[in-house]
Amino acid sequence: MVISSETSNHSQFFFINCNGKLIDLSTPKLMGILNLTPDSFSDGGKFNTEKNALLQAENLLKNGATFIDIGAQSTRPNAEFLKAEEEIRRIGNVISSIKKEFPESLISLDTFYSDVAKFGYDEGIDLVNDISAGQFDSELLDTVAKTGLPYILMHVNPTYESMHEKIQFDDIILSINRFFSEKILELNQKGIKDIILDPGFGFGKTVEHQYKMIDEFEYIGYGKHPILAGISKKSFIYKPLGKKPNEVEKETLDLHHQLLQRGAKIIRLHNPDTLKI
């Protein structure tokens, strides 16, 4: 389970157990994104062969990533909806090949399907990264509990169809914390103890919401669990500036530094070489 100190969120240390490896998050870690999709908004189609996926995994690890987050389904607005079988087909041997080639690597699987999580566990994953908070597949949380793997819990709207709908929040931070409190209780009741929180940048929030989330990041989660921040190439950064996803590296770097200063323990990003910790 997550072991933490009782100090402030900035200096707090956490440990998560990834398949018997105790990972110390007192020093923040980078999570490199490996999309096995043809339609992701930033790098769709670049890494959806086993050879290219292995080359990108090597690149991510060499450039400072502790975790590799593998996803077979794009969750950008208007993306193609895939069934579990297609996610598994796209993943193929990528997980086991990375584990064979880079045995010390830690692999996070980005899925909201129970069957895909089971497949990933058999292939050797170390974390489950679920954008749905267990809301899109009623069997997922029980599956995660059986694996004993750490679980990334993201704040999101309750259905796949509504996950990008902008909702009016009286206070976005209070709403996120209320959501997390309810979900953490559910996870603990199922036996899931290693929990990483993700406030869900880019999912159903306005630009104003997301900058408030950054400004008040230290108040998310009350310091009881490590927090992951995923803002890399998100539209709330580049669209207001009239730029493209690959044209906001400086702006994103500045925001990453703000998030780290306010207690982020994992930064999920496409290019780990752009951020030194």
C-alpha positions as CSV (number, residue, x, y, z in Angstrom):
1,M,0.0,0.0,0.0
2,V,1.0,3.6,-0.3
3,I,3.3,4.6,2.6
4,S,3.5,8.3,3.3
5,S,4.9,10.8,5.7
6,E,2.8,13.3,7.6
7,T,4.7,16.4,6.4
8,S,3.5,18.9,3.9
9,N,2.5,17.8,0.4
10,H,5.7,19.5,-1.0
11,S,8.1,17.5,1.0
12,Q,5.9,14.4,1.6
13,F,7.3,11.1,0.5
14,F,5.3,8.2,-0.9
15,F,6.2,4.6,-1.8
16,I,4.2,2.4,-4.2
17,N,4.6,-1.3,-4.7
18,C,5.0,-2.3,-8.4
19,N,5.1,-6.1,-8.6
20,G,7.4,-6.3,-5.5
21,K,9.5,-3.2,-6.5
22,L,9.1,-0.4,-3.9
23,I,9.1,2.8,-5.8
24,D,10.1,5.9,-3.9
25,L,8.1,9.0,-5.1
26,S,9.7,11.4,-2.6
27,T,11.6,12.6,-5.7
28,P,9.1,13.1,-8.5
29,K,9.2,10.8,-11.4
30,L,8.4,11.1,-15.1
31,M,5.9,8.9,-17.0
32,G,6.6,8.7,-20.7
33,I,3.6,8.3,-23.0
34,L,3.7,5.5,-25.6
35,N,0.6,5.6,-27.8
36,L,-0.2,2.5,-29.8
37,T,-2.9,4.4,-31.7
38,P,-3.3,5.6,-35.3
39,D,-5.4,8.6,-34.1
40,S,-3.9,10.3,-31.1
41,F,-3.8,14.0,-31.4
42,S,-0.1,14.4,-31.1
43,D,1.7,11.3,-32.3
44,G,-0.9,9.0,-33.7
45,G,0.5,6.3,-35.9
46,K,4.2,6.8,-35.0
47,F,4.5,3.9,-32.6
48,N,1.8,1.4,-33.5
49,T,4.2,-1.3,-34.6
50,E,6.1,-3.5,-32.2
51,K,9.5,-2.3,-33.6
52,N,8.6,1.4,-33.4
53,A,7.1,0.9,-29.9
54,L,10.3,-0.7,-28.7
55,L,12.4,2.1,-30.1
56,Q,10.2,4.7,-28.4
57,A,10.3,2.8,-25.1
58,E,14.1,2.9,-25.3
59,N,14.0,6.6,-26.1
60,L,11.6,7.4,-23.2
61,L,13.8,5.5,-20.7
62,K,17.0,7.0,-21.9
63,N,15.5,10.5,-21.5
64,G,14.5,10.1,-17.9
65,A,11.2,8.3,-17.8
66,T,10.7,5.9,-14.8
67,F,7.3,4.7,-16.1
68,I,6.1,4.0,-19.6
69,D,2.4,4.5,-20.0
70,I,1.0,2.4,-22.9
71,G,-2.3,3.2,-24.4
72,A,-4.1,1.5,-27.3
73,Q,-7.2,3.8,-27.4
74,S,-7.2,7.5,-27.9
75,T,-9.4,9.4,-25.5
76,R,-9.3,12.7,-27.2
77,P,-12.6,14.3,-28.1
78,N,-14.3,12.6,-31.1
79,A,-11.8,9.7,-31.1
80,E,-12.8,6.3,-32.4
81,F,-14.4,4.1,-29.6
82,L,-12.7,0.7,-29.4
83,K,-13.8,-2.5,-27.7
84,A,-11.5,-4.4,-25.4
85,E,-10.6,-7.0,-28.1
86,E,-9.2,-4.3,-30.4
87,E,-7.1,-2.7,-27.6
88,I,-5.6,-6.2,-26.9
89,R,-5.0,-6.7,-30.6
90,R,-3.2,-3.4,-30.9
91,I,-1.1,-4.1,-27.8
92,G,0.0,-7.5,-29.1
93,N,3.4,-8.4,-27.8
94,V,4.5,-4.8,-27.0
95,I,4.3,-5.1,-23.2
96,S,6.2,-8.4,-23.0
97,S,8.7,-7.3,-25.6
98,I,9.5,-4.1,-23.6
99,K,9.8,-6.2,-20.4
100,K,12.2,-8.6,-22.2
101,E,14.3,-5.9,-23.7
102,F,14.2,-3.5,-20.7
103,P,13.5,-5.7,-17.6
104,E,13.9,-2.9,-15.2
105,S,11.2,-0.8,-16.9
106,L,7.9,0.0,-15.1
107,I,4.9,-0.2,-17.4
108,S,1.6,1.5,-16.8
109,L,-1.3,0.4,-18.9
110,D,-3.8,3.1,-19.9
111,T,-7.2,1.3,-20.2
112,F,-10.7,1.3,-18.8
113,Y,-11.4,-2.3,-19.6
114,S,-11.2,-5.2,-17.2
115,D,-10.2,-7.7,-19.9
116,V,-7.4,-5.4,-21.1
117,A,-6.1,-5.0,-17.5
118,K,-6.1,-8.8,-17.1
119,F,-4.2,-9.2,-20.4
120,G,-1.8,-6.5,-19.4
121,Y,-1.2,-8.1,-16.0
122,D,-0.4,-11.4,-17.7
123,E,2.0,-9.6,-20.0
124,G,3.9,-7.9,-17.1
125,I,2.5,-4.4,-16.4
126,D,3.2,-2.7,-13.2
127,L,0.4,-0.2,-12.8
128,V,-3.2,0.4,-14.2
129,N,-3.9,3.9,-15.4
130,D,-7.7,4.2,-15.7
131,I,-9.2,7.4,-17.0
132,S,-12.7,6.2,-16.1
133,A,-12.4,5.8,-12.3
134,G,-14.0,2.4,-12.8
135,Q,-17.1,3.9,-14.3
136,F,-17.0,2.6,-17.9
137,D,-16.5,-1.1,-17.0
138,S,-18.1,-2.4,-13.8
139,E,-15.6,-5.3,-13.5
140,L,-12.4,-3.2,-13.8
141,L,-11.9,-2.3,-10.1
142,D,-12.4,-5.9,-9.0
143,T,-9.8,-7.0,-11.6
144,V,-7.3,-4.4,-10.4
145,A,-7.8,-5.5,-6.8
146,K,-7.0,-9.1,-7.8
147,T,-3.8,-8.0,-9.5
148,G,-2.6,-6.1,-6.5
149,L,-1.1,-3.4,-8.8
150,P,-1.1,0.3,-8.1
151,Y,-4.1,2.1,-9.6
152,I,-4.2,5.6,-11.1
153,L,-7.6,7.1,-10.2
154,M,-8.6,10.0,-12.5
155,H,-11.4,12.6,-12.0
156,V,-13.8,12.4,-14.9
157,N,-17.5,12.6,-15.8
158,P,-19.5,9.4,-15.2
159,T,-19.8,8.0,-18.8
160,Y,-17.7,7.6,-21.9
161,E,-20.1,9.7,-23.8
162,S,-20.0,12.6,-21.3
163,M,-16.3,12.5,-20.4
164,H,-15.5,15.7,-22.4
165,E,-18.7,17.6,-21.6
166,K,-17.9,20.9,-19.8
167,I,-19.6,20.8,-16.4
168,Q,-20.3,23.9,-14.2
169,F,-18.5,23.5,-10.9
170,D,-19.1,25.7,-7.9
171,D,-15.5,25.1,-7.0
172,I,-13.4,22.8,-9.1
173,I,-11.0,21.8,-6.3
174,L,-13.7,21.0,-3.9
175,S,-15.5,18.9,-6.5
176,I,-12.4,17.0,-7.4
177,N,-11.6,16.3,-3.7
178,R,-15.2,15.2,-3.1
179,F,-15.0,12.8,-6.0
180,F,-11.7,11.4,-4.8
181,S,-12.9,10.9,-1.3
182,E,-15.9,8.8,-2.5
183,K,-13.8,6.8,-5.0
184,I,-10.9,6.1,-2.6
185,L,-13.4,4.7,-0.1
186,E,-14.7,2.4,-2.8
187,L,-11.2,1.4,-3.8
188,N,-10.2,0.7,-0.2
189,Q,-13.3,-1.5,0.3
190,K,-12.3,-3.5,-2.7
191,G,-8.7,-3.9,-1.3
192,I,-7.0,-1.5,-3.6
193,K,-4.5,0.4,-1.4
194,D,-1.8,1.7,-3.8
195,I,-3.6,4.7,-5.2
196,I,-2.3,7.6,-7.4
197,L,-4.6,10.5,-8.0
198,D,-5.0,12.2,-11.4
199,P,-7.2,15.4,-11.4
200,G,-8.0,14.8,-15.1
201,F,-6.6,17.8,-17.0
202,G,-8.3,18.0,-20.4
203,F,-11.4,16.0,-19.4
204,G,-14.6,18.0,-19.0
205,K,-13.0,21.2,-17.6
206,T,-12.8,24.7,-19.0
207,V,-9.6,26.5,-19.6
208,E,-10.3,28.5,-16.4
209,H,-10.9,25.4,-14.4
210,Q,-7.5,23.9,-15.5
211,Y,-5.5,26.9,-14.6
212,K,-7.1,27.1,-11.2
213,M,-6.2,23.4,-10.8
214,I,-2.6,24.3,-11.4
215,D,-2.7,27.4,-9.2
216,E,-4.3,25.3,-6.3
217,F,-2.7,22.0,-7.1
218,E,-1.3,21.6,-3.6
219,Y,-4.9,21.4,-2.2
220,I,-5.8,18.4,-4.4
221,G,-6.1,15.1,-2.5
222,Y,-5.2,16.6,0.9
223,G,-1.7,15.2,0.7
224,K,-2.7,11.7,1.4
225,H,-1.8,10.1,-1.9
226,P,0.7,10.9,-4.6
227,I,-0.6,13.1,-7.4
228,L,0.0,12.6,-11.2
229,A,-0.3,15.6,-13.5
230,G,-0.9,15.0,-17.2
231,I,-0.9,18.3,-19.2
232,S,1.4,17.5,-22.0
233,K,0.1,18.8,-25.4
234,K,-3.4,19.5,-23.9
235,S,-5.6,22.0,-25.7
236,F,-6.1,24.3,-22.8
237,I,-2.5,25.3,-23.2
238,Y,-2.2,25.7,-27.0
239,K,-5.6,26.7,-28.2
240,P,-5.9,30.0,-26.3
241,L,-2.5,30.9,-27.8
242,G,-3.5,30.0,-31.3
243,K,-0.8,27.4,-31.5
244,K,-0.5,23.7,-32.3
245,P,0.2,20.9,-29.7
246,N,3.9,20.8,-30.7
247,E,4.4,24.5,-30.5
248,V,4.0,25.1,-26.7
249,E,7.1,23.4,-25.2
250,K,8.2,26.5,-23.3
251,E,4.7,27.2,-21.9
252,T,4.3,23.5,-20.9
253,L,7.7,23.4,-19.2
254,D,6.8,26.5,-17.2
255,L,3.5,24.8,-16.1
256,H,5.3,21.5,-15.3
257,H,7.7,23.4,-13.0
258,Q,4.7,25.0,-11.2
259,L,3.1,21.6,-10.7
260,L,6.3,20.2,-9.3
261,Q,6.6,23.1,-6.9
262,R,3.1,22.5,-5.7
263,G,3.5,18.8,-5.0
264,A,3.1,16.7,-8.2
265,K,4.9,13.3,-7.7
266,I,4.5,12.0,-11.3
267,I,4.5,14.1,-14.5
268,R,3.0,12.3,-17.5
269,L,4.4,13.7,-20.7
270,H,5.3,12.8,-24.3
271,N,8.9,14.1,-24.3
272,P,10.7,13.4,-21.0
273,D,13.9,15.0,-22.3
274,T,12.1,18.4,-22.1
275,L,11.9,18.2,-18.3
276,K,14.8,17.6,-15.9
277,I,14.0,16.7,-12.3
